[in-house]
């Protein structure tokens, strides 16, 4: 008896429904028992079953997710050689699913998805290719490699561009809530005797302010005019330019150092490395820095849970640090631990300035901020909290100019 999901002769075409599940810049892949290749969650259609109904059923059986068909966004129909059945072609209707939107509030999406039924393993990875844990070529199903990963990469690039320029909507909260950087850490980023520094993704000037105390000339670059407006008020003597890490508005051999404070995760690392190398002088240095909350303290861990998600920068640090490509030499790293005292209003402003909170639906945003305020109030002394931070700094020297 032929499989009801197969048509066009004895098993030539297999009709399936599959989910492109994205969360926090990553894409969910699954591997079925007895197989070696990763693919999307989903499965074959039963007789008379629509693709969306089949996917709702498969997501519940294999991942324990309760999903309404209305939560599935059609992305298209794709065909490729079947991964595990030689001589067959798989025809897949692919739907996008926003995982955070279908889970109960406060649920950790990465922990909520666990393999069941036919699944042996689930894997989160970055389809933009920045993740060293990404499966090797040949470990992905043909349809996944040829169509779904490029689709995911396109969607994430678009989302990243939108989020990278969303901060202007909350520029006041950003300037009020975000921390500066330890001067010792910033000095460590720069080469000795640096005269001209380009600060990219400068935002409202948190890193810029420290750099002006360490180098004679600092140029601040950001794509968001709302953020640059605040920066201009904070640092009226700093030259300001609009641009991105992939398209810097300066000439070749321009700077002794290029820095990214809390912003390299918005940059395509291959294009960004090439562009930074173009504008650096011989022997110039790329400096990357992130302030990350230290959640080893119980109240700080509660705060992280209330905030619902890691930022893309926090995820890079958790994964072992940024990945650079030629022409940069070995990446050095160092950390500094410190504490920042905040009022409850400033604590809420810090969270309100995060891009995923800015982009959240109003009800979700208010729920996150209410939970953050409640956690802060429980930990506060005299209306303030001491937020523990670890500053993670990375530096690399350009070894040659790109051709």
N, C-alpha and C positions, 0 to 999 in steps of 0.2 A: 504494500500500500504506500503510495507516495505521500511525502510530507505535505500538509496543507499549505505550508509557506513556500512551496516550490511550484513553479509554473513553467510552461514552454517546453514540454517534453520531460523525459525522465531525469528530473533534478537539475536542469540547466540553469534556471534563474531562481534565486532564493529571495523572497520579499521579506524585508525586516523593517522595524522602526527602531530608531536609535536616538539617544539624548546627548546633546552637547551640554554638559553640566559645568558651568563656570563659577568660580568663587575666588575672590581676592587675587585675581590675576593668574589663576591656575585652572587647569582643565582636568576632569576626572576621566581616568582610563580604568578599564577592568580587564582581568584575564580569567578565562573560564578554566575549570578543572580539566587537566589532561592536555592543555594547549600551552603554547609558548608566546603567543602574540597578544599584545594589548589592543583594545578597541573601545568603542563606546558602550555604555550600558544600554540594554535593549534586547530585542529578540524577534522571532518570527511571528507573522500574523496568523491567527486562527481563521478558519473559513468564515467569511462574512464580517470579519472584524476590521474596523478602521485602524489606520496606523496610530492615531492618537490613543485609541482605546487599548491597543496592544501595548503601547509604551507605558501607559498608566499601570497596566497589569504587571508588566515585567519589572518596573521600578519598585513596585511593592514586593514582588516575590524575591527579587535578587538583592535589593538594597534596603528594604523595609521602609521605603518612602511612600507617604500617602500624598498623592498628587492629583489635582483636578486637571482635566483635559484643557481647561481654559488657561492654565499656567504654562502650557507648552506653546512656544513660538516657532512656527514652521520656518525652516531655513532652506529647504529644497530637497530634491530627489537626486541621489548620486548612485553610480554603478561602478563596480570594480571586481576584480577576481576575488573569490571567497578566500578568506584567510585559512580556514581549517578543512575545506572540502575541495580538493583538487578537481579541476574540470568544471566547476560551478562558477556562476557570477552572482554576486549579491547586489540587489537593488534596494537601497535604503532611503526611507524618508527620515530626514534628520530634523530634530526639534531642539531649540535652545530652552534650557531650564535654569532659572535663577534660584539656586539652592536656598539661599537665605530667605527668600520670599515664601517658601513652603514649610519651613521649620518653625516650631514654637519659639517665641521670644526668649532670648538668653541661651539658646542651644548653640553649641560649637559645631558649625557645619562640617569641619574636618573630622571631628570625632563621631559625628552622627552617622556617617556613611560607613557601613561595615559589610563585608561580603557575606552572602548567604546563597542557598540553593546551589546553582551551578557555578557560582563564582569562587575562584581560589584566592584572588588578590585584587585590591583596589590601589590606585596610584594617583597622586596629585602631582602634576608637573606643569612647567611653564611652556606653552606652545611657541613663545617667541624665541626659544632656544637658549635662555639665559641660565637654565637650571642644570648643574653638573650631574644631577641624578636622572636626567632625561633618558628614556630608553634609546638604545643604539638603533641606527637605521637597520631595518630588517626585523626589529622586534615589534613593529607596529603593523596592524592589519593594512592591506593595500588601500582600502577605502579611507581608513583613518589617516594614513600618511598622505595620500594624494588630494583629499578633499576636506576632511574635517579639521585637521590641524591647521591648514592655511586659512580656513574660515574662522577658526578660533583666534588665530593670530590677527586677522583683519579686525575682528570685533574688539579684541583687547587693545589694539593700537588706537582705534577710534575712541574707545572708552578712556584710555590713558590720556589722549589729547584733550578730551572734554574735562576730565578730572584735574589735569594739570593746570587748566585755566579756570577752574571753578573757585579758586581761593579768594579771588577778588570780591566774591559775594560775601565773604566773611573776613575781609581784611582786618577789620577792627578786632575781632575775636582772635585772629592769628597773631596780631601784634601784641595783644594783651596776654594771651595764654601761652604762646610758645616760648621755650627757654632760649637764652643765648648759649654760647659755647665757651667752655673753659679756655682762657687765653693760652695756657700751656699746650693744650691740644691743638689749637689753631696754629701756634708757632711751630709745632712739630710738623705740620703739613707743608710748610714753606721751605724752599731752599735758602741757604744762607745768602744774605745780601739781596733778597728779592726786592726789586724796584717797582714792578708793575704787576698787579694781580687782577685777574678777571674772576669775578664771583658770579657763577651761573645758577639760575634758579634762585635768585637772591631774595625773592619774596618781599617782605617789609624791611629787610636789612638786618636780620639777627646775626648772621655771620659777617656781613659787610661791616657792621659796627666794630667788631673785634679786629677785622683785617685792617681797618683804617688806623689802628694803633700800632700795627706791625709793619706796614709797607707805605712808602710815600704816595703811591698812586693806586687807587682801587676803582675798577669799573664794574658796576652792577648790571647784570643782565637778567631779564625775566620776560616771559611771554604775556603776563597778565597786567594790563594797564592799571587795574584797581590796586594791585599790590605795589606797583611802582609809584603810584600816587602817594601812598603812605610812606614808602621808602624815601621819596623826595622830601617829605616833611621831616622825617627822622634824621636824614643825612643830606642836608642841603648842599654840601660841597662835593658830593660824590657824583661822578659822571654816570648817567643812566642810559641804558640802551635796551630796546626790545629784541628778544631773540631766544633761541633754544640751544640745548646742548648739541644738537645735530646741525644747527645753522647759526654760527656765531657771527655777530656783526662787526668783526674786526679783521685786520689784514694778517697775512702770514707773519710768523716770527714776532708776534705782538707782545707776548706776556712771559714773565718768568714763572708764573704759576697760574693754574686754573683750578678753582675750588667749586665744589658742589656741597652745600649744606642742606641735608634733608631733601635732596632733589635728584640725585643720580638715578634713582629708581624710576624716574619719568623718562629717562633717556634710553634710546636704543644703544646698547653698549658697543656694537660694531661701528655704527655710524658715528657715535659719540667719541669713541677713541680716535678715529681718523680725524675728526674735526678738531678735537682738542690738540692733537699732535700738530695739526697744521698751524695753529696759532701760537704754539709754544716756541720759545727760543731754544736753540740746542742746549740740552741738559736741563730743560724746564721740567716742572713737576705738576702732576695731576694730584689733587688732594680731595678726598671724599670723607664726609663726616656725618654721623647720625647721633642724635641724642635718643636713647632708648630707655624707657622706664625699667627699673630693676624690680622685677616681680617676685624676688625671693622673700620679701616681707609679706605677711599674710594680707594686710590691708591693701597693698599695691597689687597683689594677685586678684583681690576682690574688685579693685578698680579696673583691671584689665578685662575681667569677665563682664563688668557693667558696660564697658566700651564696645563689646560685642566682637570686634575684629582687630587683627593686626594690620598695621599699615604695610604697604609694599616695601618700604624701607626696613621696617622691623623684620619682615620675612627674609630679606636679603641677609641681614645680620644673623638671623637664626640659622640660615642655611650655610653659614661659614664665611660670609663676606661677598663682595662684588666680584664679578668675573670681568677681567680686562683682556684685550687682545693686542697684538702687535700694532704699533711699534713701541709699546710700553714694556719696560723691564719688570722684574719681580715686584709683587705687591707686598709692601710692609704694612703692619697693623699694630695698633696700640690702643689701650683703653684707659679711661679715667672714671672713677666713681665719685659722685658728689650728690648733694641734696639741694633742692629748691623749695623755698617756703612760698605757699600760695594761699590766698583767700579762697573761700568756696566759690565765689563768683569767677575768680581767675581760673580755678580748676575746671569749671564748666566751660569757660571760654576756650581753654586749651582743647577740650574734646570737640567743642562745636566747630573748631577750625579744621578738623580732619576732613579730607575730601569725601570719604564715604558717608560721613554724617551730613555734610553739606548737600550731597546728592540724594539723601534718603527722603522718602515721603514724609510729610510734616508729622504725622502721628508717630512714625517710627523714630524720627529725630527727637521729638519731645520725650518719648519713652526712654531713649538712651540717656539724654541729659538729666532726666529725673532720677534715673538709677545712679548716675555718676554723682549727683548732688547728695543722694542718700548715703552712698558709700563714704563720700568725703565728710559728711556731717558726723558719721559714726566714728571716724578716725580723728576728727579735728580737736585741737586744743586752742581755746581762745579764738575760735573762728578761723583757724588756719591749719593747713596740713603741710608736712614736709614730704615732698615727692622725691623718692630716690631715683637717680639717673645713673646710667653708664654711658659715657660718650665713647663711641667706636670710631676711630680714625684710621684711614687707609691712605697710603701714598705710593706713587710710582713715578719713575723718571722716564721721559721719552728717550728712546735709544736712537731713533733715526726719523727723518722726515718722510711722510707718505709720498709716493710717486703717483 
